[in-house]
Amino acid sequence: MSAQIQYMSMLRPGVFENGCASLGHRMRRSQFGKTVLEYGAAVLLVSGALVSSLVIQRYFPYPFLFLFVAAVMTAAWFGGPGPGLLSVVLSTFAVDYFFVPPHYSLAINATDTAYFGAFVVCALVASWVSASKRRDAEALRDARDLLEARVAERTAELANSIAEREEAQQGLVQAQSELAHLSHAMTMGELTASIAHEVNQPLTAVLNYGNACLEWLSANPPNLEEARLAAETIVKDGARAAAVIGRIRALFQKQPLSTEWLDVNAAIQELIALLHHEITNRHVSLRTELAANLPRVKADRVQLQQVLLNLIVNAMEATDNINGTPRQIVIRSLLQNDAVISLSLEDNGCGIPPGTAEKIFDPFFTTKPHGTGLGLSISRSLVESHRGRLWAEDRPEGGSIFRFTLPIESHS
Ligand code: ADP
């Protein structure tokens, strides 16, 4: 208890000193009561030993003094050194008066001095041993209480730090998602012109066929068959424009992971269709070698297309400055084994800067004047969130190959 109080005052001294004045008063009073009880118990124990010894004396030829030693030990154990010493003094007088000849006198015969002296020494030693044992036991208990208080404090600190770490982790996940969205939006921003072109084509067709339809209808007599064909084309092109806009919306939106049983080849073709104009404008030849037997994989279509988009944009940029040879990009898909499909994107561009095959995946690593250095690191984290791997290799004929794997069932 004393250790706990000391510990509490150590933690919050002001509160303890000011706020606990009345508690201190009450504690002093109860301490006084306890002292009286301990000394009273010493007197009672010695009295009990005296009465019992006097009774035993009647049936026993020698003075029976062990009960006094027991009383001293008990008093010292429960009361400590003070009550222990009092019980030694009282026992000494009682033994001298009642049991050491001449009886009923405090005088001692010369022949009994040694015997009496041995008793006094015995009682003193018993008192000292008992009191010190008691002190040790109390010290042990105080140490245990202190340890418990410390453990409780450390546990609370640990719980706090775990809560803080969880909060920080949540912040990190949020930041990563913001970053992925930002980079994606930036990449997509560069492609806005090409996307506008994709939407413009069906819209122009809608306008042209709309005018033609009006003309067929206003002819005399109206050519209903041609008008119907023109109207059908309008509906088809309108639907195409809506589909293009839908795909763009899905690519721009920041969405949580939503997996589906995905036809990877179809997702690749869809993205290429979207980038068609940009690819043609940059005079890049993009070829695909897609395995026919590819099973569907459980993956997020938008995220997979984000990875491919980053890789295609990088490949186009890598081939920007090559002269003499045609700029080429090849996208391949194949079934690596029963559980994994493998995709690769190959270009004949400038190649990965020497010694940086791993470094290029670090966030903010870029060799481009206006690069962000985020595309590959985000792509790798997206692939890894599907439990796949993304890495880069040198292309033996010059240029680079980016490969990634996707487990067929990446999410349970
Ligand atoms: P950024 O394109 O903004 O630089 P990335 O993370 O996409 O960011 O790419 C990091 C770096 O990796 C690039 O700056 C470039 O040096 C290298 N890199 C990426 N793709 C290719 C590639 N197809 N060929 C050669 N180097 C590449």
Residues whose N, C-alpha, C, O or C-beta is under 5 A from the ligand:
A	BS01	ADP	N314 A315 A318 G351 I352 I360 F365 T366 T367 K368 G371 T372 G373 L374 G375 L376 S377 S400
